[in-house]
């Protein structure tokens, strides 16, 4: 698994013209039904700006603040490593 609840993640570009590619989302929780239905890990994700998506079985373009993404479609954003000491400082 790439992500866990509480993570921030980029939506990967899957090369299919996905308009959500590059957006930053928060991983909220396991997507339940979708995870079971598709057979791989899916996450309910939230964004501050509407996420472009396709709705239901109609496939019509829409947008929503919460969208389900497969774990493989997300790339977690990790912070910089924190060190107690700075080893690369230049002494005067």
C-alpha positions as CSV (number, residue, x, y, z in Angstrom):
1,X,0.0,0.0,0.0
2,X,1.2,3.5,-0.8
3,X,-1.1,5.5,1.5
4,X,-2.8,5.5,4.8
5,X,-5.6,7.6,6.3
6,X,-4.4,11.1,7.1
7,X,-1.7,11.2,4.3
8,X,-1.5,13.9,1.7
9,X,-1.0,12.5,-1.8
10,X,-0.7,13.6,-5.4
11,X,-3.0,12.0,-7.9
12,X,-0.8,10.2,-10.5
13,X,-1.1,10.8,-14.2
14,X,-2.4,7.5,-15.6
15,X,-2.0,8.6,-19.2
16,X,-5.7,8.5,-19.9
17,X,-6.4,12.3,-19.9
18,X,-7.4,12.2,-16.2
19,X,-8.1,15.8,-15.2
20,X,-7.4,15.1,-11.6
21,X,-3.7,14.2,-12.3
22,X,-1.4,16.4,-10.2
23,X,-4.0,17.4,-7.6
24,X,-3.2,17.2,-3.9
25,X,-5.7,15.2,-1.9
26,X,-6.1,14.0,1.7
27,X,-6.6,10.3,2.2
28,X,-9.6,10.1,4.5
29,X,-10.5,6.4,4.9
30,X,-10.8,3.0,3.2
31,X,-13.4,3.2,0.5
32,X,-15.2,0.1,1.7
33,X,-17.5,-1.2,-1.1
34,X,-15.1,-0.1,-3.8
35,X,-12.2,-1.9,-2.2
36,X,-14.2,-5.1,-2.0
37,X,-15.8,-4.6,-5.5
38,X,-12.6,-4.0,-7.4
39,X,-10.4,-6.3,-5.3
40,X,-7.7,-3.8,-4.6
41,X,-7.2,-1.0,-2.0
42,X,-9.3,2.1,-2.7
43,X,-9.4,5.2,-0.6
44,X,-11.9,8.0,-0.1
45,X,-10.0,11.2,-0.7
46,X,-10.9,14.8,0.0
47,X,-9.6,18.1,-1.6
48,X,-10.2,21.7,-0.9
49,X,-11.0,22.4,-4.6
50,X,-13.4,20.2,-6.5
51,X,-11.8,17.1,-8.0
52,X,-12.7,16.5,-11.7
53,X,-14.3,13.0,-12.0
54,X,-16.8,10.9,-13.8
55,X,-20.1,10.2,-12.1
56,X,-21.9,6.9,-11.7
57,X,-22.6,4.6,-14.6
58,X,-23.4,7.5,-17.0
59,X,-19.7,8.4,-17.2
60,X,-20.6,12.1,-17.4
61,X,-18.0,14.6,-16.3
62,X,-18.5,16.2,-12.9
63,X,-16.6,17.3,-9.9
64,X,-16.7,16.6,-6.2
65,X,-14.8,17.4,-3.0
66,X,-14.6,13.7,-2.1
67,X,-13.7,11.0,-4.7
68,X,-12.6,7.4,-4.5
69,X,-9.1,6.6,-5.9
70,X,-7.2,3.3,-6.1
71,X,-4.1,3.2,-4.0
72,X,-2.0,2.8,-7.1
73,X,-3.3,6.1,-8.4
74,X,-1.9,8.0,-5.4
75,X,1.7,9.1,-4.6
76,X,2.1,10.0,-0.9
77,X,3.7,13.4,-0.1
78,X,6.2,12.9,2.6
79,X,7.8,15.8,4.5
80,X,11.5,16.4,4.7
81,X,13.4,14.3,7.2
82,X,13.9,15.9,10.6
83,X,17.4,15.8,12.2
84,X,18.4,16.8,15.7
85,X,21.7,18.2,14.4
86,X,22.6,19.9,11.1
87,X,25.6,18.0,9.8
88,X,26.0,20.1,6.7
89,X,26.5,23.5,8.4
90,X,29.6,25.5,7.5
91,X,31.5,26.7,10.6
92,X,33.0,30.2,10.5
